[in-house]
Each structure stands twice: as structure tokens, then as C-alpha cells.
């Protein structure tokens, strides 16, 4: 039986050059599963505070011109939305602005505005959505309703879709940094050959012995 001895190294024992090879090989280690679940939970929570009930979120990213995020759901007035959003995300001025604009439009229209929105088209950015805006009391001929009001409602909700996209991108970027990837590598006890390639013990079958350098 031939005995082949292979030296393997933990990440910390690799040279700087080999570490970079290891990082690139495992760049997507933190995003090869449903990494967006946490962001989705946050988006659903803040949207609900504004009176938006999200049924489905869509996104694509993060390198093409058509990338973006949108969602489907329903919107109607939610009392106390501005203060609730400010308490939930005290430092996020964009969320404060969106919540305040929706509340102001509702106040102008005696809190009658409702909207539904659905994804349409082949892309997933904020403009790939169809909106239907109506009023609970069907007062579309009144002085406080006009196309400008309807357009402002649509824009505010689309702004939240755009905010959703940037939350997803920021989270993705954070998970794929050198620091985040290296931390996961070390937490999972990966081993490498001296050139930074991932060492897979099972490729040796039963012919090799392994010398570990830690």
C-alpha cells in the first residue's frame, strides 16, 4: 500500500498570498444559503409599522443595471406609524421620511387611501410593479384627491422598495468581506494545502496519511 503524506494548514497558518487564494475560493460561503431571511424579516416589520402588509419580496443583485427589489402587498392607514418607525429605526432618516410622507398624504385624504401592488415584468426593481390606488369612501371626485396624490403614494412605497434593495446589498456586502469570510472559515475549521486550496480529506480515500500543522 502506498502511503502519501499531505501537509495541511489552518487558515491562520497560511501565507498572506495563500490566505487570499482561500478567501476567493470561499468568497460565497456566507451567502450560499437563504442569507436574506434576516433582511426580509426587518423589511416586513418596518413595513407593517407603516401599514404595508407584504405578501412577497423579490430581488436580484447586485451587479447589473436591472437589479433591484420590489414587493407585493397591500397598504392602508396605520395610526401612529411615524412614531413607531422612529422608535424601531431611530437612526434611519430615509425610513422616517417615507413614513412621514405616507402619513401626511393619508391626513390630507382623511385617512381613506388604500393601495395594492404587484410585481410585473422580467426584472425585480421598484418600477417593475403595478399599483392600484383607491379610497375607502370612494370620494375620488373630492378636492383632496388628484393624480398628484396618487403618484406620491406610489412613489413613497417604491422608495421603500428601493430602501429594501439597499438593505439587501449592504447585508450581502458585509457577508462577503475578507473579515466575514475568514471568520466563517476559522469557525468551521477548514484545512488547506500550502497554496490556499481547500483540503478535502475524503479525496484521499484510504491511501493517504495526513499531517496537520496548526
C-alpha positions as CSV (number, residue, x, y, z in Angstrom):
1,X,0.0,0.0,0.0
2,X,1.4,3.4,-0.9
3,X,1.4,6.0,1.8
4,X,1.1,9.6,0.7
5,X,1.7,12.2,3.3
6,X,-0.1,15.5,2.9
7,X,0.6,18.6,4.9
8,X,-2.5,20.7,5.7
9,X,-2.8,24.1,7.4
10,X,-5.4,26.0,9.2
11,X,-6.2,29.4,7.8
12,X,-4.1,31.3,10.3
13,X,-1.0,29.3,9.3
14,X,-1.2,30.1,5.6
15,X,0.9,32.8,4.0
16,X,-0.8,36.1,3.1
17,X,-0.8,35.0,-0.6
18,X,-2.4,31.6,0.3
19,X,-4.9,33.3,2.5
20,X,-6.1,35.4,-0.3
21,X,-6.5,32.3,-2.5
22,X,-8.5,30.7,0.3
23,X,-10.7,33.7,0.7
24,X,-11.5,33.9,-3.1
25,X,-12.3,30.2,-3.2
26,X,-14.7,30.6,-0.3
27,X,-16.0,34.1,-1.0
28,X,-19.6,33.0,-1.1
29,X,-19.5,30.8,2.0
30,X,-21.8,33.1,3.9
31,X,-24.3,33.7,1.0
32,X,-24.8,30.2,-0.4
33,X,-28.0,29.8,1.6
34,X,-31.0,32.0,2.4
35,X,-28.9,34.8,3.8
36,X,-31.7,37.3,3.0
37,X,-34.1,35.9,5.6
38,X,-32.9,38.4,8.3
39,X,-33.4,41.3,5.9
40,X,-36.8,40.1,4.9
41,X,-37.9,39.9,8.5
42,X,-36.7,43.5,9.1
43,X,-38.4,44.8,5.9
44,X,-41.7,43.1,6.8
45,X,-41.5,44.5,10.4
46,X,-40.9,48.1,9.4
47,X,-43.4,48.0,6.5
48,X,-46.1,46.7,8.9
49,X,-45.5,49.7,11.1
50,X,-46.3,51.9,8.1
51,X,-49.5,50.0,7.3
52,X,-48.0,47.9,4.5
53,X,-48.7,44.2,4.5
54,X,-46.1,42.5,2.3
55,X,-47.0,39.2,0.8
56,X,-43.9,38.5,-1.3
57,X,-40.5,40.1,-1.7
58,X,-38.4,39.8,-4.9
59,X,-34.9,41.0,-5.7
60,X,-31.9,40.4,-7.9
61,X,-28.4,41.7,-7.5
62,X,-26.1,43.2,-7.3
63,X,-24.2,44.0,-10.4
64,X,-26.5,44.5,-13.4
65,X,-28.4,47.6,-14.4
66,X,-31.8,45.9,-14.0
67,X,-31.1,44.8,-10.4
68,X,-33.3,45.9,-7.6
69,X,-36.0,44.8,-5.2
70,X,-39.8,45.1,-5.1
71,X,-42.6,43.5,-3.2
72,X,-46.3,42.7,-3.5
73,X,-48.9,43.5,-0.9
74,X,-51.5,46.0,0.4
75,X,-51.3,49.4,2.1
76,X,-53.7,51.4,4.2
77,X,-53.5,53.9,7.0
78,X,-51.9,52.8,10.2
79,X,-52.3,55.1,13.3
80,X,-49.1,56.1,15.0
81,X,-46.9,54.9,12.1
82,X,-44.4,57.8,12.2
83,X,-43.5,57.4,15.9
84,X,-43.5,53.6,15.6
85,X,-41.0,53.7,12.7
86,X,-38.8,56.3,14.5
87,X,-38.7,54.0,17.6
88,X,-37.9,50.9,15.5
89,X,-35.1,52.5,13.5
90,X,-34.1,55.7,15.3
91,X,-31.1,56.5,13.0
92,X,-32.6,55.7,9.7
93,X,-33.7,59.0,8.2
94,X,-34.9,57.5,5.0
95,X,-37.4,55.4,6.8
96,X,-38.5,58.4,8.8
97,X,-39.1,60.4,5.6
98,X,-41.1,57.6,3.9
99,X,-43.3,57.1,7.0
100,X,-43.9,60.8,7.4
101,X,-44.8,61.2,3.7
102,X,-47.3,58.4,3.8
103,X,-48.9,59.8,7.0
104,X,-49.1,63.3,5.5
105,X,-50.8,62.0,2.4
106,X,-53.3,60.0,4.5
107,X,-54.1,63.0,6.7
108,X,-54.7,65.1,3.5
109,X,-57.2,62.5,2.3
110,X,-58.8,61.9,5.7
111,X,-57.1,58.5,6.1
112,X,-59.0,56.9,3.2
113,X,-56.1,55.8,1.0
114,X,-55.7,52.2,0.1
115,X,-53.2,50.7,-2.4
116,X,-52.4,47.3,-3.7
117,X,-49.3,46.5,-5.7
118,X,-48.0,43.5,-7.7
119,X,-44.8,42.6,-9.5
120,X,-44.8,42.7,-13.3
121,X,-42.2,42.2,-16.0
122,X,-39.0,40.3,-16.1
123,X,-37.0,42.3,-13.6
124,X,-37.3,42.9,-9.9
125,X,-36.6,46.6,-9.3
126,X,-39.1,49.1,-7.9
127,X,-40.5,50.1,-11.2
128,X,-41.5,46.5,-12.1
129,X,-44.7,47.0,-10.1
130,X,-48.3,47.7,-11.0
131,X,-50.3,49.8,-8.5
132,X,-54.0,50.2,-7.8
133,X,-54.8,53.1,-5.5
134,X,-58.4,53.7,-4.2
135,X,-60.2,55.3,-1.4
136,X,-62.4,53.6,1.2
137,X,-65.3,56.0,0.8
138,X,-64.9,56.2,-3.0
139,X,-64.5,60.0,-2.9
140,X,-62.3,60.2,-5.9
141,X,-64.1,63.3,-7.1
142,X,-63.3,65.3,-4.0
143,X,-61.0,68.2,-3.8
144,X,-58.3,66.4,-1.8
145,X,-57.9,63.6,-4.4
146,X,-55.9,64.0,-7.6
147,X,-53.3,62.2,-9.7
148,X,-50.6,64.0,-7.9
149,X,-51.7,62.4,-4.6
150,X,-51.9,59.0,-6.2
151,X,-48.4,59.4,-7.7
152,X,-47.0,60.5,-4.3
153,X,-48.4,57.4,-2.7
154,X,-46.9,55.1,-5.3
155,X,-43.5,56.9,-5.1
156,X,-43.3,56.6,-1.3
157,X,-44.0,52.8,-1.5
158,X,-41.5,52.4,-4.3
159,X,-39.0,54.3,-2.2
160,X,-39.4,51.6,0.5
161,X,-38.7,49.0,-2.2
162,X,-35.5,50.9,-3.1
163,X,-34.6,51.0,0.6
164,X,-35.2,47.2,0.7
165,X,-32.8,46.7,-2.1
166,X,-30.0,48.7,-0.4
167,X,-30.6,46.8,2.9
168,X,-30.1,43.5,0.9
169,X,-27.0,44.8,-0.9
170,X,-25.4,46.2,2.4
171,X,-26.0,42.8,4.1
172,X,-24.6,40.9,1.1
173,X,-21.5,43.1,1.0
174,X,-20.9,42.7,4.7
175,X,-21.2,38.9,4.5
176,X,-18.7,38.7,1.7
177,X,-15.9,40.9,3.1
178,X,-12.5,39.3,3.8
179,X,-13.1,39.6,7.5
180,X,-16.5,37.9,7.4
181,X,-15.3,35.1,5.2
182,X,-12.2,34.5,7.3
183,X,-14.2,34.3,10.5
184,X,-16.5,31.6,9.0
185,X,-13.5,29.7,7.7
186,X,-12.0,29.6,11.1
187,X,-15.3,28.8,12.9
188,X,-15.7,25.8,10.6
189,X,-12.1,24.5,10.9
190,X,-11.3,24.4,7.2
191,X,-8.0,23.0,6.3
192,X,-5.9,24.0,3.3
193,X,-2.8,23.0,1.3
194,X,0.1,25.4,1.5
195,X,-1.1,27.2,-1.7
196,X,-4.5,28.0,-0.1
197,X,-6.6,25.3,-1.8
198,X,-9.2,23.7,0.2
199,X,-8.2,20.3,1.6
200,X,-10.8,17.6,1.3
201,X,-9.9,14.5,3.4
202,X,-12.3,12.3,1.6
203,X,-10.5,12.7,-1.7
204,X,-7.6,10.7,-0.1
205,X,-9.9,7.6,0.3
206,X,-7.9,5.3,2.5
207,X,-4.4,5.5,0.9
208,X,-3.1,8.7,2.5
209,X,-2.0,9.9,5.9
210,X,-2.4,13.5,6.8
211,X,0.0,15.7,8.8
212,X,-1.8,18.7,10.4
213,X,0.0,21.9,11.0
214,X,-1.9,24.2,13.4
